[in-house]
Amino acid sequence: MSDTLVSEMINGIYDLKRTDKGDLVKNLSEAAVDVEYTIKRIETDDEEIKSFLFTLGCYEGEKVTVISILAENYVISIKDARYSIDSDLAEAIIV
């Protein structure tokens, strides 16, 4: 069974990132496009990043969706608003 699962993952048939609730995704930079996730926490030592994300509405329990990814920029939707964030901010958002 495990050999089959590994084989399917290598061939791209089974995508671990695309679960219904996003349970296996660690941070927003690993999230699938057009899937709604719940923010579990903001993980960074930089208080400016925490404060900035809080002003966008990024805090524990809030819903977030990645609309698109272009280069290292992520367009996200939070509370019916769209924002563009870089990969450092996306990595700080744990879903």
SULKAMO-V362320 format. One record per helix or strand of 2 or more residues. SS is the DSSP state (H for helix, E for strand). FROM is the first residue (numbers start at 1). TO is the last residue. If there is no record, write none. Layout:
SS|FROM|TO, SS|FROM|TO
This chain:
H|2|10, H|28|30, E|36|38, E|41|42, H|47|56, E|63|70, E|73|78, E|81|86, H|87|92, E|93|94
